[in-house]
Amino acid sequence: MSAASIQSLPTSSRQAARLAERLGLPSREIAIHNFPDAEIRVTVGPSSPTTILYASLDQPNEKLIALLFATEALRRGGARRLVLLAPYLCYMRQDTAFHEGEAISQNVVGSLLAACVNRVITVDAHLHRTADIRTVFPGIEADNLSAVPAIADELRKSGIDPATIVIGPDAESQPWIADLAGRLGLSSTVAQKSRAGDRSVELHFLEPARIAGRPALIVDDIVSSGGTLIACARALAASGATAIDAVVTHALFPEELGCEMLRSGIRSIRSTNSVPHPTNAIELDELFVDALKSEMLRPGPTEGSR
């Protein structure tokens, strides 16, 4: 039995197999059988003492149940340390009750996963008022990796106009926009955003003169409805941007929405491979290899350790 291995949910199997090859680990796809009444049966491969579960948690509801079943089977099969690698981590946006009676999904999902695994690794989790992801997962290790190094590497390789201004769609994006711009030697600014609903967003720029006559690169962590990206592109066009491109960490939007984004003035859209999507152009493998090196060097977990 290998001291460590990777097992993945079916939707993440290609990414997991590539990462396993980079790490020199065996990999296995977890089998999920759907019964007629919508219940599922989950079958894992042979457990390793340290097992890495690769599961990007977009479209999360069935995946969460499958993960819970998989951790039970892996523990029973001999796994003593489980590491959840979830490039996209679901249910993080609801970190408080905005209206009476609302569930705080971040608390629920955090506690649920913390009871099943020893460590969670994710990328650009959708945290607002939560300063440290470790508070989401009580009693276990947790890492919120930044996709900025991988995005910067891809932009350097593909080439970027030095006059480009890096654009954040709102004030919350300021830290990673400044980080990316600094790595590439570019200037940056963020839009002022007001939201009336999931699909109703208005944006404007306080200093449109900084944008006029220059190419713009919008950088966002998550795009699901596309409303923010489209509104940002329209505001940039109104401010005189000569070209508009976009880079997204987590592309959750349906493929057909890409056409509407292009009609709004966006020339190209690139995303990381955190979630399988037609726009994937930026690999996160190097981030994950670095994050998992400690697992390869870690002494074998002892019986009963968590």
Phi and psi in degrees as GROMACS dihedral restraints (atoms count N, CA, C in turn):
[ dihedral_restraints ]
;  ai    aj    ak    al  type     phi  dphi    fc
    3     4     5     6     1   -67.1    20    10
    4     5     6     7     1   146.5    20    10
    6     7     8     9     1   -68.1    20    10
    7     8     9    10     1   -24.4    20    10
    9    10    11    12     1  -145.6    20    10
   10    11    12    13     1   150.8    20    10
   12    13    14    15     1  -156.0    20    10
   13    14    15    16     1   169.1    20    10
   15    16    17    18     1  -119.1    20    10
   16    17    18    19     1   133.2    20    10
   18    19    20    21     1  -126.1    20    10
   19    20    21    22     1   143.9    20    10
   21    22    23    24     1  -134.7    20    10
   22    23    24    25     1   152.9    20    10
   24    25    26    27     1   -69.7    20    10
   25    26    27    28     1   153.7    20    10
   27    28    29    30     1   -54.8    20    10
   28    29    30    31     1   -37.4    20    10
   30    31    32    33     1   -70.7    20    10
   31    32    33    34     1   -13.2    20    10
   33    34    35    36     1  -112.4    20    10
   34    35    36    37     1    11.6    20    10
   36    37    38    39     1   -65.5    20    10
   37    38    39    40     1   -38.3    20    10
   39    40    41    42     1   -65.3    20    10
   40    41    42    43     1   -45.8    20    10
   42    43    44    45     1   -64.9    20    10
   43    44    45    46     1   -39.3    20    10
   45    46    47    48     1   -65.2    20    10
   46    47    48    49     1   -41.5    20    10
   48    49    50    51     1   -64.0    20    10
   49    50    51    52     1   -40.5    20    10
   51    52    53    54     1   -65.6    20    10
   52    53    54    55     1   -42.1    20    10
   54    55    56    57     1   -65.5    20    10
   55    56    57    58     1   -40.9    20    10
   57    58    59    60     1   -60.2    20    10
   58    59    60    61     1   -39.1    20    10
   60    61    62    63     1   -64.6    20    10
   61    62    63    64     1   -41.1    20    10
   63    64    65    66     1   -61.9    20    10
   64    65    66    67     1   -37.2    20    10
   66    67    68    69     1   -89.9    20    10
   67    68    69    70     1    -7.5    20    10
   69    70    71    72     1    69.8    20    10
   70    71    72    73     1    36.1    20    10
   72    73    74    75     1  -116.0    20    10
   73    74    75    76     1   151.0    20    10
   75    76    77    78     1   -70.5    20    10
   76    77    78    79     1   150.5    20    10
   78    79    80    81     1  -134.4    20    10
   79    80    81    82     1   156.1    20    10
   81    82    83    84     1  -150.1    20    10
   82    83    84    85     1   138.9    20    10
   84    85    86    87     1   -87.6    20    10
   85    86    87    88     1   129.1    20    10
   87    88    89    90     1   -71.2    20    10
   88    89    90    91     1   132.2    20    10
   90    91    92    93     1   -90.4    20    10
   91    92    93    94     1   134.3    20    10
   93    94    95    96     1  -124.1    20    10
   94    95    96    97     1   122.1    20    10
   96    97    98    99     1  -108.5    20    10
   97    98    99   100     1   131.2    20    10
   99   100   101   102     1   -99.8    20    10
  100   101   102   103     1   120.6    20    10
  102   103   104   105     1   -80.3    20    10
  103   104   105   106     1   161.1    20    10
  105   106   107   108     1   -58.5    20    10
  106   107   108   109     1   -28.2    20    10
  108   109   110   111     1   -89.9    20    10
  109   110   111   112     1    12.8    20    10
  111   112   113   114     1    80.0    20    10
  112   113   114   115     1     0.8    20    10
  114   115   116   117     1   -71.9    20    10
  115   116   117   118     1   161.4    20    10
  117   118   119   120     1  -126.8    20    10
  118   119   120   121     1   154.7    20    10
  120   121   122   123     1  -116.7    20    10
  121   122   123   124     1   132.9    20    10
  123   124   125   126     1  -116.5    20    10
  124   125   126   127     1   129.9    20    10
  126   127   128   129     1  -126.3    20    10
  127   128   129   130     1   120.4    20    10
  129   130   131   132     1   -98.2    20    10
  130   131   132   133     1   167.9    20    10
  132   133   134   135     1   -84.7    20    10
  133   134   135   136     1  -177.3    20    10
  135   136   137   138     1   -57.6    20    10
  136   137   138   139     1   135.8    20    10
  138   139   140   141     1   -76.0    20    10
  139   140   141   142     1   145.7    20    10
  141   142   143   144     1  -107.1    20    10
  142   143   144   145     1   156.9    20    10
  144   145   146   147     1   -52.5    20    10
  145   146   147   148     1   -41.8    20    10
  147   148   149   150     1  -112.9    20    10
  148   149   150   151     1   118.5    20    10
  150   151   152   153     1  -120.1    20    10
  151   152   153   154     1   127.2    20    10
  153   154   155   156     1   -96.4    20    10
  154   155   156   157     1   122.2    20    10
  156   157   158   159     1   -98.0    20    10
  157   158   159   160     1   112.6    20    10
  159   160   161   162     1   -97.2    20    10
  160   161   162   163     1   115.3    20    10
  162   163   164   165     1  -155.1    20    10
  163   164   165   166     1   106.0    20    10
  165   166   167   168     1   -78.5    20    10
  166   167   168   169     1   127.9    20    10
  168   169   170   171     1  -102.0    20    10
  169   170   171   172     1    44.0    20    10
  171   172   173   174     1   -76.8    20    10
  172   173   174   175     1   160.6    20    10
  174   175   176   177     1    42.5    20    10
  175   176   177   178     1    64.1    20    10
  177   178   179   180     1   -85.8    20    10
  178   179   180   181     1   -18.2    20    10
  180   181   182   183     1   -62.5    20    10
  181   182   183   184     1   -51.1    20    10
  183   184   185   186     1   -67.5    20    10
  184   185   186   187     1   -34.6    20    10
  186   187   188   189     1   -63.1    20    10
  187   188   189   190     1   -39.0    20    10
  189   190   191   192     1   -62.8    20    10
  190   191   192   193     1   -43.5    20    10
  192   193   194   195     1   -62.5    20    10
  193   194   195   196     1   -44.0    20    10
  195   196   197   198     1   -60.9    20    10
  196   197   198   199     1   -39.8    20    10
  198   199   200   201     1   -63.4    20    10
  199   200   201   202     1   -43.8    20    10
  201   202   203   204     1   -60.4    20    10
  202   203   204   205     1   -44.7    20    10
  204   205   206   207     1   -63.6    20    10
  205   206   207   208     1   -40.7    20    10
  207   208   209   210     1   -64.7    20    10
  208   209   210   211     1   -40.4    20    10
  210   211   212   213     1   -65.7    20    10
  211   212   213   214     1   -36.4    20    10
  213   214   215   216     1   -62.2    20    10
  214   215   216   217     1   -46.1    20    10
  216   217   218   219     1   -67.6    20    10
  217   218   219   220     1   -38.5    20    10
  219   220   221   222     1   -68.4    20    10
  220   221   222   223     1   -42.5    20    10
  222   223   224   225     1   -61.7    20    10
  223   224   225   226     1   -45.1    20    10
  225   226   227   228     1   -65.6    20    10
  226   227   228   229     1   -27.9    20    10
  228   229   230   231     1   -83.7    20    10
  229   230   231   232     1    -2.3    20    10
  231   232   233   234     1   118.5    20    10
  232   233   234   235     1    -2.9    20    10
  234   235   236   237     1   -68.8    20    10
  235   236   237   238     1   128.7    20    10
  237   238   239   240     1  -110.4    20    10
  238   239   240   241     1   -14.5    20    10
  240   241   242   243     1  -136.6    20    10
  241   242   243   244     1   121.4    20    10
  243   244   245   246     1  -114.4    20    10
  244   245   246   247     1   126.5    20    10
  246   247   248   249     1  -115.0    20    10
  247   248   249   250     1   117.1    20    10
  249   250   251   252     1   -90.2    20    10
  250   251   252   253     1   114.3    20    10
  252   253   254   255     1  -100.2    20    10
  253   254   255   256     1   102.7    20    10
  255   256   257   258     1  -118.5    20    10
  256   257   258   259     1    88.9    20    10
  258   259   260   261     1   -52.1    20    10
  259   260   261   262     1   -39.1    20    10
  261   262   263   264     1  -112.8    20    10
  262   263   264   265     1   128.4    20    10
  264   265   266   267     1  -111.0    20    10
  265   266   267   268     1   122.7    20    10
  267   268   269   270     1   -81.1    20    10
  268   269   270   271     1   164.3    20    10
  270   271   272   273     1    59.8    20    10
  271   272   273   274     1    28.8    20    10
  273   274   275   276     1   -90.1    20    10
  274   275   276   277     1   -21.1    20    10
  276   277   278   279     1   -68.5    20    10
  277   278   279   280     1   -31.1    20    10
  279   280   281   282     1   -90.0    20    10
  280   281   282   283     1    83.6    20    10
  282   283   284   285     1  -102.4    20    10
  283   284   285   286     1     4.4    20    10
  285   286   287   288     1  -155.9    20    10
  286   287   288   289     1   166.1    20    10
  288   289   290   291     1   -89.4    20    10
  289   290   291   292     1   105.1    20    10
  291   292   293   294     1   -75.1    20    10
  292   293   294   295     1   -25.8    20    10
  294   295   296   297     1  -135.7    20    10
  295   296   297   298     1   153.9    20    10
  297   298   299   300     1   -56.8    20    10
  298   299   300   301     1   132.9    20    10
  300   301   302   303     1    91.7    20    10
  301   302   303   304     1    -7.7    20    10
  303   304   305   306     1   -74.4    20    10
  304   305   306   307     1   140.6    20    10
  306   307   308   309     1   -77.9    20    10
  307   308   309   310     1   146.6    20    10
  309   310   311   312     1   -95.6    20    10
  310   311   312   313     1    92.8    20    10
  312   313   314   315     1   -63.9    20    10
  313   314   315   316     1   -32.7    20    10
  315   316   317   318     1   -58.9    20    10
  316   317   318   319     1   -43.4    20    10
  318   319   320   321     1   -63.5    20    10
  319   320   321   322     1   -43.5    20    10
  321   322   323   324     1   -66.0    20    10
  322   323   324   325     1   -51.2    20    10
  324   325   326   327     1   -67.5    20    10
  325   326   327   328     1   -37.9    20    10
  327   328   329   330     1   -60.6    20    10
  328   329   330   331     1   -47.4    20    10
  330   331   332   333     1   -66.4    20    10
  331   332   333   334     1   -38.2    20    10
  333   334   335   336     1   -60.8    20    10
  334   335   336   337     1   -49.3    20    10
  336   337   338   339     1   -71.2    20    10
  337   338   339   340     1   -36.5    20    10
  339   340   341   342     1   -62.8    20    10
  340   341   342   343     1   -26.4    20    10
  342   343   344   345     1   -78.1    20    10
  343   344   345   346     1   -12.0    20    10
  345   346   347   348     1  -113.3    20    10
  346   347   348   349     1   -29.3    20    10
  348   349   350   351     1  -125.4    20    10
  349   350   351   352     1   168.1    20    10
  351   352   353   354     1   -97.1    20    10
  352   353   354   355     1   -20.3    20    10
  354   355   356   357     1  -155.4    20    10
  355   356   357   358     1   143.5    20    10
  357   358   359   360     1  -120.6    20    10
  358   359   360   361     1   131.8    20    10
  360   361   362   363     1  -121.1    20    10
  361   362   363   364     1   127.1    20    10
  363   364   365   366     1  -141.5    20    10
  364   365   366   367     1   179.9    20    10
  366   367   368   369     1  -130.1    20    10
  367   368   369   370     1   128.9    20    10
  369   370   371   372     1    42.5    20    10
  370   371   372   373     1    55.8    20    10
  372   373   374   375     1   -59.9    20    10
  373   374   375   376     1   146.3    20    10
  375   376   377   378     1   -80.7    20    10
  376   377   378   379     1    71.2    20    10
  378   379   380   381     1  -101.0    20    10
  379   380   381   382     1   137.5    20    10
  381   382   383   384     1  -114.3    20    10
  382   383   384   385     1   -73.3    20    10
  384   385   386   387     1   -89.0    20    10
  385   386   387   388     1    -1.6    20    10
  387   388   389   390     1   -93.6    20    10
  388   389   390   391     1   111.6    20    10
  390   391   392   393     1   -76.6    20    10
  391   392   393   394     1   -31.6    20    10
  393   394   395   396     1  -133.4    20    10
  394   395   396   397     1   121.8    20    10
  396   397   398   399     1   -62.2    20    10
  397   398   399   400     1   -21.3    20    10
  399   400   401   402     1   -64.8    20    10
  400   401   402   403     1   -22.8    20    10
  402   403   404   405     1   -74.3    20    10
  403   404   405   406     1   -18.1    20    10
  405   406   407   408     1   -74.6    20    10
  406   407   408   409     1   -29.2    20    10
  408   409   410   411     1  -119.1    20    10
  409   410   411   412     1    82.7    20    10
  411   412   413   414     1   -62.1    20    10
  412   413   414   415     1   129.0    20    10
  414   415   416   417     1    85.2    20    10
  415   416   417   418     1    -0.5    20    10
  417   418   419   420     1  -130.2    20    10
  418   419   420   421     1   171.9    20    10
  420   421   422   423     1   -81.0    20    10
  421   422   423   424     1   147.1    20    10
  423   424   425   426     1  -151.4    20    10
  424   425   426   427     1   138.5    20    10
  426   427   428   429     1  -130.9    20    10
  427   428   429   430     1   128.2    20    10
  429   430   431   432     1  -109.1    20    10
  430   431   432   433     1    96.0    20    10
  432   433   434   435     1   -78.4    20    10
  433   434   435   436     1   153.0    20    10
  435   436   437   438     1   -97.9    20    10
  436   437   438   439     1   135.3    20    10
  438   439   440   441     1   -81.4    20    10
  439   440   441   442     1    -5.5    20    10
  441   442   443   444     1   -57.3    20    10
  442   443   444   445     1   -45.2    20    10
  444   445   446   447     1   -58.0    20    10
  445   446   447   448     1   -41.2    20    10
  447   448   449   450     1   -67.8    20    10
  448   449   450   451     1   -40.0    20    10
  450   451   452   453     1   -64.5    20    10
  451   452   453   454     1   -44.3    20    10
  453   454   455   456     1   -61.5    20    10
  454   455   456   457     1   -42.4    20    10
  456   457   458   459     1   -61.0    20    10
  457   458   459   460     1   -43.6    20    10
  459   460   461   462     1   -65.1    20    10
  460   461   462   463     1   -41.1    20    10
  462   463   464   465     1   -66.7    20    10
  463   464   465   466     1   -37.2    20    10
  465   466   467   468     1   -63.0    20    10
  466   467   468   469     1   -44.3    20    10
  468   469   470   471     1   -66.0    20    10
  469   470   471   472     1   -42.2    20    10
  471   472   473   474     1   -81.4    20    10
  472   473   474   475     1   -18.4    20    10
  474   475   476   477     1    91.4    20    10
  475   476   477   478     1   136.8    20    10
  477   478   479   480     1  -143.6    20    10
  478   479   480   481     1   136.3    20    10
  480   481   482   483     1   -59.7    20    10
  481   482   483   484     1   126.3    20    10
  483   484   485   486     1   -64.0    20    10
  484   485   486   487     1   -13.8    20    10
  486   487   488   489     1   -84.6    20    10
  487   488   489   490     1    -4.5    20    10
  489   490   491   492     1   -60.4    20    10
  490   491   492   493     1   138.6    20    10
  492   493   494   495     1  -107.4    20    10
  493   494   495   496     1   129.4    20    10
  495   496   497   498     1   -85.2    20    10
  496   497   498   499     1   129.7    20    10
  498   499   500   501     1  -115.6    20    10
  499   500   501   502     1   129.7    20    10
  501   502   503   504     1  -103.2    20    10
  502   503   504   505     1   140.1    20    10
  504   505   506   507     1   -77.0    20    10
  505   506   507   508     1   -11.8    20    10
  507   508   509   510     1  -161.7    20    10
  508   509   510   511     1   173.1    20    10
  510   511   512   513     1   -63.3    20    10
  511   512   513   514     1   -30.9    20    10
  513   514   515   516     1   -63.9    20    10
  514   515   516   517     1   -22.9    20    10
  516   517   518   519     1   -83.0    20    10
  517   518   519   520     1    -5.5    20    10
  519   520   521   522     1   -52.6    20    10
  520   521   522   523     1   -46.8    20    10
  522   523   524   525     1   -60.8    20    10
  523   524   525   526     1   -46.1    20    10
  525   526   527   528     1   -78.4    20    10
  526   527   528   529     1   -25.9    20    10
  528   529   530   531     1   -66.2    20    10
  529   530   531   532     1   -44.8    20    10
  531   532   533   534     1   -64.6    20    10
  532   533   534   535     1   -38.6    20    10
  534   535   536   537     1   -62.4    20    10
  535   536   537   538     1   -49.7    20    10
  537   538   539   540     1   -63.9    20    10
  538   539   540   541     1   -46.1    20    10
  540   541   542   543     1   -60.8    20    10
  541   542   543   544     1   -40.7    20    10
  543   544   545   546     1   -63.0    20    10
  544   545   546   547     1   -40.3    20    10
  546   547   548   549     1   -65.2    20    10
  547   548   549   550     1   -29.8    20    10
  549   550   551   552     1  -102.4    20    10
  550   551   552   553     1    -1.5    20    10
  552   553   554   555     1    68.6    20    10
  553   554   555   556     1    34.5    20    10
  555   556   557   558     1  -113.5    20    10
  556   557   558   559     1   163.9    20    10
  558   559   560   561     1   -89.0    20    10
  559   560   561   562     1   165.5    20    10
  561   562   563   564     1  -149.0    20    10
  562   563   564   565     1   160.7    20    10
  564   565   566   567     1  -158.2    20    10
  565   566   567   568     1   163.5    20    10
  567   568   569   570     1  -123.2    20    10
  568   569   570   571     1   152.4    20    10
  570   571   572   573     1   -83.9    20    10
  571   572   573   574     1   158.6    20    10
  573   574   575   576     1   -93.3    20    10
  574   575   576   577     1   126.1    20    10
  576   577   578   579     1  -121.7    20    10
  577   578   579   580     1   137.0    20    10
  579   580   581   582     1  -131.0    20    10
  580   581   582   583     1   134.4    20    10
  582   583   584   585     1  -118.9    20    10
  583   584   585   586     1   128.9    20    10
  585   586   587   588     1  -101.8    20    10
  586   587   588   589     1    -6.5    20    10
  588   589   590   591     1   174.6    20    10
  589   590   591   592     1  -177.9    20    10
  591   592   593   594     1   -58.4    20    10
  592   593   594   595     1   -33.6    20    10
  594   595   596   597     1  -118.1    20    10
  595   596   597   598     1     9.3    20    10
  597   598   599   600     1  -119.5    20    10
  598   599   600   601     1   105.0    20    10
  600   601   602   603     1  -133.9    20    10
  601   602   603   604     1   139.0    20    10
  603   604   605   606     1  -122.4    20    10
  604   605   606   607     1   137.0    20    10
  606   607   608   609     1  -131.2    20    10
  607   608   609   610     1   149.0    20    10
  609   610   611   612     1  -152.5    20    10
  610   611   612   613     1   164.2    20    10
  612   613   614   615     1  -115.6    20    10
  613   614   615   616     1   135.4    20    10
  615   616   617   618     1   -71.9    20    10
  616   617   618   619     1   -27.5    20    10
  618   619   620   621     1  -127.4    20    10
  619   620   621   622     1    71.6    20    10
  621   622   623   624     1   -60.8    20    10
  622   623   624   625     1   -23.3    20    10
  624   625   626   627     1   -63.4    20    10
  625   626   627   628     1   -26.1    20    10
  627   628   629   630     1   -70.1    20    10
  628   629   630   631     1   -21.1    20    10
  630   631   632   633     1   -96.6    20    10
  631   632   633   634     1   -33.1    20    10
  633   634   635   636     1   -56.3    20    10
  634   635   636   637     1   131.6    20    10
  636   637   638   639     1    78.9    20    10
  637   638   639   640     1    11.6    20    10
  639   640   641   642     1  -128.4    20    10
  640   641   642   643     1   150.8    20    10
  642   643   644   645     1   -72.0    20    10
  643   644   645   646     1   147.2    20    10
  645   646   647   648     1  -122.8    20    10
  646   647   648   649     1   143.0    20    10
  648   649   650   651     1  -121.8    20    10
  649   650   651   652     1   109.6    20    10
  651   652   653   654     1   -81.6    20    10
  652   653   654   655     1   132.9    20    10
  654   655   656   657     1  -125.6    20    10
  655   656   657   658     1   124.1    20    10
  657   658   659   660     1  -135.8    20    10
  658   659   660   661     1   153.1    20    10
  660   661   662   663     1   -80.8    20    10
  661   662   663   664     1   -44.3    20    10
  663   664   665   666     1  -134.8    20    10
  664   665   666   667     1   132.4    20    10
  666   667   668   669     1  -126.1    20    10
  667   668   669   670     1   116.3    20    10
  669   670   671   672     1  -117.9    20    10
  670   671   672   673     1   -58.6    20    10
  672   673   674   675     1   -85.2    20    10
  673   674   675   676     1   -22.9    20    10
  675   676   677   678     1    85.1    20    10
  676   677   678   679     1    -6.0    20    10
  678   679   680   681     1   -59.8    20    10
  679   680   681   682     1   -43.2    20    10
  681   682   683   684     1   -65.9    20    10
  682   683   684   685     1   -43.8    20    10
  684   685   686   687     1   -63.3    20    10
  685   686   687   688     1   -43.3    20    10
  687   688   689   690     1   -65.5    20    10
  688   689   690   691     1   -44.4    20    10
  690   691   692   693     1   -62.9    20    10
  691   692   693   694     1   -37.8    20    10
  693   694   695   696     1   -66.1    20    10
  694   695   696   697     1   -42.8    20    10
  696   697   698   699     1   -62.2    20    10
  697   698   699   700     1   -41.9    20    10
  699   700   701   702     1   -65.7    20    10
  700   701   702   703     1   -39.2    20    10
  702   703   704   705     1   -66.9    20    10
  703   704   705   706     1   -36.4    20    10
  705   706   707   708     1   -67.5    20    10
  706   707   708   709     1   -42.9    20    10
  708   709   710   711     1   -61.4    20    10
  709   710   711   712     1   -40.8    20    10
  711   712   713   714     1   -66.5    20    10
  712   713   714   715     1   -25.0    20    10
  714   715   716   717     1   -88.7    20    10
  715   716   717   718     1    -2.1    20    10
  717   718   719   720     1    96.5    20    10
  718   719   720   721     1    17.3    20    10
  720   721   722   723     1   -62.4    20    10
  721   722   723   724     1   138.2    20    10
  723   724   725   726     1   -81.7    20    10
  724   725   726   727     1   -25.7    20    10
  726   727   728   729     1  -155.8    20    10
  727   728   729   730     1   149.2    20    10
  729   730   731   732     1  -131.1    20    10
  730   731   732   733     1   121.4    20    10
  732   733   734   735     1  -121.7    20    10
  733   734   735   736     1   163.0    20    10
  735   736   737   738     1  -138.2    20    10
  736   737   738   739     1   143.1    20    10
  738   739   740   741     1  -127.9    20    10
  739   740   741   742     1   132.3    20    10
  741   742   743   744     1  -128.5    20    10
  742   743   744   745     1   137.1    20    10
  744   745   746   747     1   -72.0    20    10
  745   746   747   748     1   -55.6    20    10
  747   748   749   750     1  -115.4    20    10
  748   749   750   751     1   107.5    20    10
  750   751   752   753     1   -91.5    20    10
  751   752   753   754     1   101.4    20    10
  753   754   755   756     1  -105.8    20    10
  754   755   756   757     1    -2.2    20    10
  756   757   758   759     1   -80.4    20    10
  757   758   759   760     1   150.2    20    10
  759   760   761   762     1   -65.9    20    10
  760   761   762   763     1   150.5    20    10
  762   763   764   765     1   -56.7    20    10
  763   764   765   766     1   -39.1    20    10
  765   766   767   768     1   -66.1    20    10
  766   767   768   769     1   -21.8    20    10
  768   769   770   771     1   -69.6    20    10
  769   770   771   772     1   -22.1    20    10
  771   772   773   774     1   -58.4    20    10
  772   773   774   775     1   -34.7    20    10
  774   775   776   777     1   -64.5    20    10
  775   776   777   778     1   -40.5    20    10
  777   778   779   780     1   -65.5    20    10
  778   779   780   781     1   -37.1    20    10
  780   781   782   783     1   -63.8    20    10
  781   782   783   784     1   -41.7    20    10
  783   784   785   786     1   -65.3    20    10
  784   785   786   787     1   -37.3    20    10
  786   787   788   789     1   -66.7    20    10
  787   788   789   790     1   -25.4    20    10
  789   790   791   792     1   -75.2    20    10
  790   791   792   793     1    -6.0    20    10
  792   793   794   795     1   114.9    20    10
  793   794   795   796     1    -2.1    20    10
  795   796   797   798     1   -78.2    20    10
  796   797   798   799     1   124.4    20    10
  798   799   800   801     1   -77.7    20    10
  799   800   801   802     1   -39.1    20    10
  801   802   803   804     1  -150.6    20    10
  802   803   804   805     1   150.5    20    10
  804   805   806   807     1  -129.0    20    10
  805   806   807   808     1   123.9    20    10
  807   808   809   810     1  -122.4    20    10
  808   809   810   811     1   141.7    20    10
  810   811   812   813     1  -130.0    20    10
  811   812   813   814     1   162.3    20    10
  813   814   815   816     1   -77.1    20    10
  814   815   816   817     1   167.8    20    10
  816   817   818   819     1   -90.4    20    10
  817   818   819   820     1    28.9    20    10
  819   820   821   822     1   -61.7    20    10
  820   821   822   823     1   -34.7    20    10
  822   823   824   825     1  -129.8    20    10
  823   824   825   826     1   127.5    20    10
  825   826   827   828     1   -56.4    20    10
  826   827   828   829     1   127.2    20    10
  828   829   830   831     1  -161.2    20    10
  829   830   831   832     1   148.9    20    10
  831   832   833   834     1   -58.7    20    10
  832   833   834   835     1   -21.9    20    10
  834   835   836   837     1   -87.2    20    10
  835   836   837   838     1    -0.3    20    10
  837   838   839   840     1   -56.1    20    10
  838   839   840   841     1   125.9    20    10
  840   841   842   843     1  -145.1    20    10
  841   842   843   844     1    -5.5    20    10
  843   844   845   846     1  -127.4    20    10
  844   845   846   847     1   116.2    20    10
  846   847   848   849     1   -86.8    20    10
  847   848   849   850     1   142.7    20    10
  849   850   851   852     1  -104.4    20    10
  850   851   852   853     1     7.2    20    10
  852   853   854   855     1   -53.0    20    10
  853   854   855   856     1   -41.9    20    10
  855   856   857   858     1   -64.2    20    10
  856   857   858   859     1   -37.7    20    10
  858   859   860   861     1   -59.4    20    10
  859   860   861   862     1   -43.7    20    10
  861   862   863   864     1   -72.1    20    10
  862   863   864   865     1   -37.7    20    10
  864   865   866   867     1   -59.2    20    10
  865   866   867   868     1   -46.3    20    10
  867   868   869   870     1   -63.4    20    10
  868   869   870   871     1   -42.3    20    10
  870   871   872   873     1   -67.2    20    10
  871   872   873   874     1   -29.6    20    10
  873   874   875   876     1   -94.1    20    10
  874   875   876   877     1    -3.7    20    10
  876   877   878   879     1   -57.5    20    10
  877   878   879   880     1   -37.6    20    10
  879   880   881   882     1   -63.9    20    10
  880   881   882   883     1   -30.9    20    10
  882   883   884   885     1   -69.7    20    10
  883   884   885   886     1   -34.6    20    10
  885   886   887   888     1   -70.6    20    10
  886   887   888   889     1   -30.4    20    10
  888   889   890   891     1   -91.7    20    10
  889   890   891   892     1   -12.5    20    10
  891   892   893   894     1   -68.7    20    10
  892   893   894   895     1   135.4    20    10
  894   895   896   897     1   -57.7    20    10
  895   896   897   898     1   148.5    20    10
  897   898   899   900     1   -54.1    20    10
  898   899   900   901     1   135.5    20    10
  900   901   902   903     1   -63.4    20    10
  901   902   903   904     1   142.8    20    10
  903   904   905   906     1   -85.9    20    10
  904   905   906   907     1   158.5    20    10
  906   907   908   909     1   -57.1    20    10
  907   908   909   910     1   128.8    20    10
  909   910   911   912     1    86.6    20    10
  910   911   912   913     1    -4.6    20    10
  912   913   914   915     1   -75.7    20    10
  913   914   915   916     1   152.7    20    10
